Amino acid sequence: MPAEILVLIAVGVVAAVVLTASLTRRRVRDTVRRELGGAPGEDLGRAIRDLRTEATAAREDAARAREDLGQIGDLLETGVVHIDADRRVTSANRAAYRLLGQRPGSLMGRSAMEAFVDHRMEDLVRSAAQTGVTSSELATLDGSDRIVMVRARPATTGGIWLVLEDVTELRRLQRIRTEFIDNLSHELRTPLTTVRLLTETVTRDLEDVSVPSRIRERIMKIDVETGHLVQMVNELLDLSRIEGGAPQLLHDEVELAGVIRAAIERIRPFADRQRVRLVADLPGKGPLARVVGDEERLGQLLINLLHNAVKFSHDGMSVVVAGREVAGEVLVTVADQGAGIPRGDLDRVFERFYKVDKARVRGVGGTGLGLAIARHIVEAHDGRIWVESEEGRGSAFSFAIPVAPGG
């Protein structure tokens, strides 16, 4: 069961407690008015006994509700901790103690930092109170190397709910996946690079001899397909590194017009083979405003968008790269005249491994990673990326990155 649903269940029980107490107080008030509203001198003993009965019932109802809440919390595999307005623990279920490696009952009354032995928890609770929802990961100190994901959100009755989940196995599997992709990519790169070098050498050697045209075409086909394989391997490796938090981006001031022109020249041989024309639409006067970022990664971003646009274009079509400064951002658009993207796919094209209907792109290879990598790069530069498309009329992929201070 998702942690958010579990928290909502717990919040519902707390709300029931508050409602029960409220209704009980209302019954007490009604009893007072009923018993004391009569004529002076009437016997008040019965009224006092009724009040005591009502108060006892209210305490019993509240106690049962608290007991029910505790039992529900203890049945959860997800840890649940409540922090009051003074930033101190008021309740925690068994799973929370187990995940944190603490003795049952030892968290009560402690501050968030004392309970979790992590200075980031104070900031997490403060951020949740201000923004609504936030999360962080922490490593427990019980020697188990356990990794716990902590999600925080405000409680409807006051304070903050903390939901704890053990993500140790998930992170281990992610690490194994990353290492596998790294090893596979490195093992594939060497033979593929060798094949490409051999095809280039054979192509040059054939210039001095007379061979049938079909032989030249087959060698060119080997070169093209090997290039696709190299690109797939590179994309797998890049995405693995990006999602793993490496490599770190450089923070230089970059002029995007130069990056755009360099990317066009790098992709031009592929466009020429596809018989697609590349056009740069840049300001005629002066360069584009500078942005803060990593020039190599920004070049990779443009290469991915250009390669995608050329791949889905047909003979004689054009791909236009436009760059403008708009409202404190540098806006770059890569537009093609290809088949376009169905409306139902527009929200998913930036997902990794997602590919538009295979029947529509038969014969067009790819891993479905290029746009996912592009999204990661743009977001790492505090930018945004989106696509506009109409079936049969092409697509326009755009991204915007903030202008550098003083740029």
Buried (B, 14 or more C-beta within 10 A) or exposed (E): EEBEEBBEBBBEBBEBBEEBBEEBEEBBEEBBEEBEEEEEEEEEEEBEEBBEEBEEBBEEBBEEBBEEBBEBBEEBBBBBBBBBEEBBBBBBBBBBBBBBBBEEEEBEEBBBBBBBBBEBBBBBBBBBBEEEEBBBEBEBEEEEEBBBBBBBBBBEEEBBBBBBBBBBEEEEEBEEEBEEBBEBBEEBBEEBEEBBEBBEEBBEEEEEEEEEEEEBEEBEEBBBEBBBBBBBBBBBBBBBBBBBEEEEBEEEBBBBBBBBBBBBEBBBEBBEEBEBBBEBEBEEEEEBBBBBBBBBBBBBBBBBBBBBBBBBBEEEBBBBBBBBBEEEBBBBBBBBBBBBBEEEBBEEBBBBEEBBEEEBBEEBEBBBBBBBBBBBBBBBBEBBBBBBBEEEEBBBBBBBBBBBEEB
